[in-house]
Structures are given as C-alpha cells and as structure tokens.
Amino acid sequence: MAAWAQSALSEAGIGNDDQFLVELEAYVKYGGNIDVIDGMTGKKYTRDNAVVKAIHSNLPKIMGGLHKKLLELEAQHMNFQMTEGVSHAQKLGGLAKLFAIKGYRLDAENWLKKERTILTRLKAKPFFKIKEIVVWEQEELSAMALRGNERGKNLRYNVDTNSWERRVLTEWEVNIRNNKRFIQVQKWQGLNLDTNQGFHISETLHGSVYPGAFREVNVQYPIIVSREEDPEVQIERLQRQIVKNLSYLYDPFSWAARRNTRFRTKYASGLMNHMRRMGYRVHDREWFDPVICHFLNDMVTVEMYGLEEVYNLFGTQRWGNSRFLLGEAMDPLNWHEGEDRPASSGPRNPKVNFRFDRPDGARFVMLDMYLRYGYAFAENLRGKFTNLKSKEDPKEIIKQAISEVSGIPADTYIQAALKAQEKSVIQYWQESQGMGSENI
C-alpha cells in the first residue's frame, strides 16, 4: 500500500480484500434509496439488464460495509492516539521542562477535537449518499451522442487506451454557525473511477466545528455496461471498482489533516507554538525554536516508537504527501474547457541536502549525536542552555556540546553526521517504499 494512502479504508487495503465482497450479505444495508438513471435520457432506467440489477442491489451493501469498516478502523486509531498521545505529550512536556521550556502540556479539552467531532458525526449517520447510479450503454456511447448531455461531462474517451473513462466529483460543505458569525468551509475531491487517480483540494476546517455542521455528500456514480460482455464478468469488475474507488473517496477525516501525517505532527508543532510565546536566552529564535523542539520530540519518538518513526514521518512530509493528490496518482481531471484545477507532481524521488545552518540539518546532526552518545549529549546541552546569563548564539552552544561529548572537532563531526543522516533517511525511505538504490 502506498505510503501516501489518504484514508483508513485505502490504508487498510480494503480495495484489494477479496473477503470484503464475499461478506456482502453480512453488512447492514446503507440507508436511503438509490435511483437508477439512464445516462442518455436522464429518465429512470427501465431496461432488463442483469448487470444493472446486481449493482443496484449490492451497492447499498457495499456502502454499508465500507461505512462499518471505516468506523471500526477510525475508532481503533483514535483510541490509540488518545492514549499514546497523552503519554507522548507528557514525556515531551517533562523533557522540555528540563530545558527550561516550561508550561507545555496537552490541552485535553481540545486534543484531537476536530477528529473526535468528525467521528461523532460519522457514528450518527454516513457522510456519503450515493443518490444515483447513472447507467451508460457501451454500444451507444459516442462523442456525438454525448454532445450537450450534462451527465456526459463525467465521461471521456481515452484515445491512448481506446476506452471510455468515468469520474466522480464531490463537494463537501461544512456550515458553522455560532452567536457571532457564520463560517463555511469546503473540500473538493475528484476521482477517475477507472484509473483511481484524482485530486483533493481542501480548506482548513475551523476548530469550532460541531457534528451538525457537516452536510451530506451526494454522489452520482456512473457505470458503463455492455450487451456483448459476460454479465458476471462485468458485475465482478464493477463491484471491485466501487470498493476501490470509495476506499479513496470516503475519507471524512482529511478535513483535519491527511491521514499519513494526522496526529504525528502535533507534538513538535505544538511545542513550537508554545515556545514562540515565551522568552529564551538565545539569538536566532527562527532557527533555534524548530531545532530544539524537533530534537526533543525526536528523543521521545525514538524512545516510544523507534528511530524508524522519525525517518518515516520526515520522508512522508518531504516526499509522500503531495498536497492535491487523491488515490494512486495525481490527476486534476480537467476534462472540459473551463476546468483548471491545479496539478501536482505527486510523490518524488528522495533527495536531501542537509545543512547545519538550516533547522532540518541541525536537528538531524543532534539526533545523530543522541543516537551515538545517548543522554550524555542531551545533558551537556541542557546544562549549557539552562545556565545562560545573557543571550548567546545557539549554533555555537550546540557545536561546543558536540565537541565536548564526541571528542571530535564540531565542524568535522557535523559534516560526517550530515552525510550519515542523509544516507540513512534516504535508504530508509527507499526500502520502505520498495524503491531501488538507483534513485540515491
């Protein structure tokens, strides 16, 4: 599974789970009636077609199953983060206090507030409503037949593959009303149902959101059926496509943050936000604050989860977290004139050039020291920062600690550590993504 999987369903590989379709009968029927529309006429589909009947019958069960699994997966994930998150924040707060960064603690009331609100809404009723199955007959499709057809905007003929492709476009709306103002937030998603490539464009969900603020997402799902192909083959293919498609589209939590970084970035960023509001006896706070906050969080992360989590989160943020990507690759789905959604290059080959005068580089040099010399380095550093009488250059303080603990001139150690960490980060990312060493 790709590291940039957006949802619990796609991350869990539901789209490739043969057992899911076998168990369809066990799932509670998804609420609401689904209309079946003839794409050409816009009227009720009345033809006697075994494929359409089967999809119409099974789609509510598929949606019910996906909703049930999404609830289970997210509830488990949330419970893990609520317990681990408290422990992580407590350890980080205690460590930060030793470095004279006092007062950082977890805001229990607002901890994961958006996520908890979304889960509450998800338990009450589904976000997604498949309102219509739009049926297209393969043998009737042509550019001429679709001219001027509003429903036909979600079809296109791909000359490279000599086949028709379908898309779904969704708009999610949140309307937050309180005594002072009205806030509307929106998210747009689109997915090519045949390639599972698409786009995700989201505004920031306001922290005052409540369960009733979320609007339902109504979806028209197009299918193409053929009178010449075996019905059972078509049914099997379409059902698998539906499960795969919806495992990407049905992700209410991407309002808060993309799944591959959600929760994981909150600790260091929270400590930085806290630190910015307090004084500290060093110059160059723009450089120092992210360096020390990430380093302290790295110490806690290595203790709780291992070094791999540090490398994985860094790699995910750097190479596996394309802003607009949805599904297996980025596709803005600009099929018609006037559609100009932004494109994105998607996940990139791993390249990194750490420098000590930049926060990322300094952080990894300090991590390298910690991995080699343990808390002796942290204690040396702590003593220097907590005994300052006036503002000093933090780079020189860190260099002095490196030299004293390692016994190696700081500049020599720093250059070696930068190269070692560059290699380790890239090697870890490539191995975790199944890449070859030729990309180094």
N, C-alpha and C positions, 0 to 999 in steps of 0.2 A: 504494500500500500504506500502511495506517495506520501512523503513527509508533510506535504502542504495540504493534506486532506482537510476539508473545511468543517465537516460535521461529524457527530458521533456515529451516525449511520455509515458514512463513507469510510471513516477511520476504522470501523469495526469490520469492514469488508462485506456488508450485507448484500451488496450488489453481486457478489461472487459466491454467495452462500446458497448452494443447491437446496439445502434443507428448508430454507425460508419458504420457497414456493411449494414444497411438499406439504408444509404445515398450514397452508392457506385456510383450510376448513376450520382450524382451531381458533382463528382470530375473530374477535368481535367485529361485526360489520361497522364500517365507518359511517358516521351519521350523515344524513342528507341524501336526497335523490340526485342521481347523475343523469342528465339528459343526453340523448344521442342525436347529434345533428348531422345532416347531410351537408358536407362542405360546399358542394356546388350550389345548392338551393337555399341553404340556411334554414330549411324546414326540418321537421322530425324525420329521422332516418327510418324508413319502413321496409327496406329490402330484407329478404330472408338470407342472412349471412351468418354462418356458424362462427366465424372469427369474431365478428362484432358482438354477437350474443355472449360469447365466452368472456371477452374483455369487459363487457358491461357488467357481467355477473361477478367477475373476480376482482375488478378494480376496487370496490369498496372494502373487500377483504384485504387486499394488498395494502391499501392506505391504513386500515385498522391495525394491521400487523406492524407497519412502519412506525405508526404513532406509538404503539405499545412498546416497541423496542427502543424508540428514541427516549421515551420516558424512563425506562429502566436504565439505559446507559447513562443518561444525564444525571439521574438521581444518584447513581453509584459514584459518578465522577464528582458531583457536587459534595456528597458526603465525605469523600476522600479529601477534597480540597478544604472543606470546612475544618476537619480535624488536623490534617497536615499543615494547613495554612496557619492555624493558631500556633502550633508548635514552632513552625519556621519563623514566624514573626516574633515570637517570644525570645527565641535564641538570637535572632538578629538584633532585637532591641537590647538584649543583655550585652552582646558583643559591642554594639555601637556605644553603649554607656561607658564601657572600659576605655573607649577612645574619646571620651568627653563629648559624645553626641547624645545628649540626654533627652528623655521625654518621648522617644519613638516607641509607639505601641500600636497594636492592631485596634482599629476602630470597629469594635464588634458589631455595633448597630448598622454600620454601612458596609461591612465586609461582604463582598460579593452581592451587594444589594440588587444590582441590575439582574444578575444571574438568578438570584432567588425569586425575583419578581417574575421573570420570564418562565421559570419552572412552575410557579404557582398558576400562571395563566395557562401553561401547557397542560397542567393537570385538569383544569376546568373544562377545556374543550380544545380541539385541534386548531392550529393556525391555518392550515391549508384546507381549502374546499375545492375538490375537483367538480366544477359545476357542469361541464360539458365534455363529452367525447365527440370530437369533430372527425367524421369519417370521410376519407377520400378514397375513391376507387382508382387503383393504379392505371387501369386501362383507359380512364377518362381524363387523366392529367395531361395538360399541355400548357405552354405559355399563353396561347390564345384563350383556352378555357378559363384560365385564372385571371385574365385581364379585368380589372375593375372589381375583383372579388375581395372584399375586406378580409375575410378569413384566409384567403390565399396568401396574405402577407407573411404568414408563418410557414410557408413552404418555399423552397427554391430548388432549382435543378442544378446539380453539380456536374459540370461537363467533364471534370477530371475523373470522377468515379462513375459517370454515366448513370446517376441515380438521383432520386428526389430526397431532400433532407427536410426535417421538421425542426421547429424551435418552439420553446415556451418562454414568454416574457412575463415577469411578475413585478408587481409594485406593492411593497409593504408600507403601511402607513401607521404611524403612532400619533394620536392626538392627546396631548397632556393639558388638562385644564385645572387651574387652581384659582384661588381668590384674586391673584394679581395679574395673571397673564395666560395666554394660550400658546402652546408650543406644538408645532407639527414637525415630525421627523420622518424621513422616508429612506427606503432602501430599494434599489432596483437590481434585479437579477435576470439573467437570461441563460438558456442552455440549448445547445444543439442536441436534440434527442437521439441523433444517430451517431454522433462522434463524442458526446459527453464533454464538449468544450464550451466554455461560456465566460460570462463576466459577472462581476459583483461590484456594485457601487453603493456605498452606504454613508449616510450622515451619522454623526455621533448621537447616540441615544442619551437623552438627558437623565441625570441622576434622580430626578423627582418622578420618574415613571412609576405607574401603578398598573396592576393586572388588567383593569378595564380599559386602559388607554390603547391597547393593541387592536387594530382592525383585522378582520379575517382576510386571507389572501385567496381570492377566487381565481381559479385556473381553468383554461380551456386546454385540453390535451388532444392533440391531433394524432390520428393513426392512418396509415395507408394500408389498404387491403387489396388483395389480388384475387381475381376469379380463377387464375391459372395455376396458382401455387397451392400446395397441400395445406389445408386449413390447420392441421395440428402443428405443422412446422411454423406457420405464421403466429399461432397462439403462443407457442413456446418462446419465440423470438420477441414478440411484443411484450409479454409479461416480464421477461428478463430485462428488457429495456426500461420498462416502467419502474421496476425496483431500483435499477442502477441510476436512472435519471433522478428519481425522487430522493435517493440517498444523498445526492448533492444539493438539490434544491431545498429540501425540507430541513432547514437549519435556523431555527429562531434565535439561537444564541449568538450568531455572528453580528447581532446588533451591538453586543458588548465588546467583542474583540474576536479576531479569527481564532479558531479552536487551537491551532498549533502554538499560539503564544498566550491564549487566555489563561489567567491565573499566574502563569510562570513569571511574568514581567512585573508583577505588582509589588514585590518585595523591595527590589533595588530602587524602582521608581518612587515607591512610597517613602523610602528612607531619604532619597534625594530631595523630594518635595518638602519633607520635614526639615532637612538640613539647611535648605535655602532660606528658611525663616529664622535661622539662628546665626550668631556670630561664631567665628573660629579664627584662631590666631595664625593664619597663613594668607599669603598673597595668591592671586590667580585662582580664585574660587571656581571660575568657569571650568578650569581644568581639574582642580583638586576634588570638587564635590563628586562628580561621576566616578573618578578613580577610586576614592576611598569607599564610596557606597557600594560600588560593584565588587570591590575586593572583599569587603566584609561579608557581602551576600554570597560571594563565591566560597568563602570559608564555611559558611553554614550549609551551602548546597553540597559541597564535597562531603561534608560530614553526614548529611541526611540521605543523599541520593547517589553520591559518587561523582567523579570527575566527568563522566560521560554526559551528565545533565548540563554542565557548564558549556561543554562543546556543542551539545545538541541545540541548546537554546540560542547560542551565538550563531550557529550555522543556519538555523531556521529563520532567524531575524534577517541575516545577511543574504542568504541565497534561496530560501524556500518559502518566502512569504510575500509573493507578488501581490500588490495591493488590489488589483482588479480581477484576479484570476478566480474562476469558479470551475470546479470539475477537474478534468485531466489536463487541460491546457487552456491558455487564454484565447478567447475569441469574442470580439466586441459585437458580433452578429449584426454588422451594418449591412444588411441585405438590400436596402432600398434607399433611394435618394432622400436626403434629409436626416438620415440616421448617422450620427457622428460620435458615437461613444468612444472614449479614449482606449487606445490599445496599450498593451504592456508586453514586455519581453518575456515575462514569466521567470521561472527558476533559472539561475545562471550557473555556469561552471564556477567552482570555488577558486577564488584568487584573493589573496590578502597580503597587505604590506604594512605590518605593524611598525609604528614609530613611537618612541618613548615620549615625545612631546605631544602626542595625541592621547586622549583618555583611554581608548581601547588598547593601545600598545602598552602603556604604563600599567594598566590593570593586569594584562597577561604576564608582564615581567614580574609583578608582585605575586601573582598566582604561581608562577614558576618557582619563585623563592619559597613560597609556603609549601609547595609540594615537595621540595628538596630538604628544607630545614625546619618545617613544621612551625609550631607556635613560638619557637625561639625568635624567628623573624618578626612575627606579629607583636611579640612582647617588646622587642627592641624598638619597633616602630611606635608602639603605644607610648612607651616611655618618653620618646622624643616629642611627640605631638602634645602630650598632656602636661609637659613641663615647660612649654614655651612661655616666655615672659613678654614677647612682642611679636608682631607679625614677621614671618620669615618665608623664604622660598620653599614650597613643599617639594619641588623636584630635588633640591639639594638635600633635604632631610631624608627623603626616600633613598637617594643614592648613598648617603652616608650609612644608612641602616643596611643596605645591600652589601656594601664593602665590609662593614664590621662583622656581619653574620657569616658571609660566604668566604671571607679572607681573600677575595679577588677584587681587583680594581673595579669600581662600579661600572664604568663605561665598557670594560671588557665583558663583564657578566651580562650587562644589558643587551649587547649585540648578540651574544650567544643565546640568551633567553628568547629574544625576539625571533630568531631563526628557528629555535626548537619549538616554540609555541605555534608559529606559522605552520610548520610541518605537521605538528600534532593535530591542530584544528582541521586542516585540510584533509589529512589522512583519515581522521575520524569521520568527517562528513562524507567523504567518498565511499568509505566502507559501509557506512550506514545507509547510503543511497544506492549501493550496488554499482558505483562508478569504477572505471578503470584508472590506473595510475597515470595514463597518458594525459589526463587533464591537469596534473600538477604543473 
